Amino acid sequence: MSEKESPYQLFTREILSMWTSQDVSYIKVEELSNIDGTTFYELIPDSELLDGGGHDTLYPIDSEDVDDMLLPNKKIKFVVHSVYLEEDE
């Protein structure tokens, strides 16, 4: 592949654990793109403002919905931008 390395990575239990330890309360889910029949959603920690477009939603970090985002799905992928993966110093 000649594409640049993506700044996104799949949402994992490790990311969830890190955000929990950083006292993240909510996760915003925003539709990012649709590629070859797979819809990608970006997860944004502690984003409390909704854009009003109707395609983004807030979930409490300890909700079953967030746990479901960790389950493999061929048609839906939840991704996190690298800027949200930096550990608090």
C-alpha positions as a printed Julia matrix, in Angstrom:
89×3 Matrix{Float64}:
   0.0    0.0    0.0
   1.27   3.4   -0.87
  -1.15   5.27   1.39
   0.1    7.24   4.37
  -0.2    5.55   7.74
  -3.61   6.29   9.21
  -3.8    8.35  12.41
  -6.68   6.06  13.45
  -6.64   2.7   15.18
  -9.4    0.31  16.1
 -11.04   0.81  19.48
  -9.75  -1.8   21.94
 -10.27  -2.85  25.54
  -6.86  -1.27  26.31
  -8.06   2.12  25.04
 -11.25   1.78  27.08
  -9.2    0.93  30.17
  -6.89   3.9   29.6
  -9.84   6.29  29.21
 -11.49   4.86  32.31
  -8.3    5.45  34.31
  -8.23   9.03  32.97
 -11.76   9.57  34.33
 -13.39   9.93  30.91
 -17.16  10.11  31.48
 -18.64  10.05  27.98
 -17.67   8.95  24.51
 -18.99  10.78  21.47
 -19.61   8.6   18.41
 -19.4   10.4   15.08
 -19.75   8.85  11.62
 -16.4    9.22   9.87
 -16.66   7.47   6.49
 -18.03   4.56   4.51
 -15.49   2.48   2.58
 -16.39  -0.64   0.58
 -19.56  -1.24   2.6
 -17.9   -0.73   6.0
 -18.93   2.27   8.07
 -16.24   3.81  10.27
 -17.19   5.71  13.4
 -14.78   7.92  15.32
 -14.87   7.77  19.11
 -14.09  11.02  20.9
 -13.6   10.95  24.69
 -15.38  13.53  26.87
 -16.76  15.5   23.95
 -19.95  16.96  25.39
 -21.0   19.08  22.44
 -23.12  17.54  19.73
 -22.78  19.01  16.26
 -26.52  18.85  15.75
 -26.17  16.9   12.53
 -28.01  13.96  13.99
 -25.26  11.45  13.21
 -23.37  11.64  16.49
 -24.32  10.4   19.93
 -22.92  10.48  23.47
 -22.56   7.28  25.5
 -21.53   6.96  29.16
 -18.16   5.18  29.21
 -19.49   2.41  31.46
 -22.53   1.63  29.27
 -23.22  -1.67  27.52
 -23.23   0.27  24.23
 -19.54   1.06  24.69
 -18.82  -2.6   25.5
 -20.62  -3.55  22.27
 -18.25  -1.3   20.31
 -15.47  -3.75  21.21
 -17.2   -6.66  19.45
 -15.93  -7.56  15.97
 -18.23  -6.5   13.13
 -17.45  -6.66   9.4
 -19.76  -3.75   8.52
 -18.99  -1.36  11.39
 -15.62  -0.28  12.78
 -15.06   2.01  15.74
 -11.79   3.91  15.53
  -9.87   6.37  17.69
  -7.63   9.18  16.43
  -4.09   9.1   17.82
  -4.57  12.52  19.45
  -6.98  10.86  21.93
  -4.5    8.12  22.81
  -1.89  10.27  24.5
  -1.43   9.43  28.17
  -1.94  12.25  30.64
   1.42  13.14  32.17
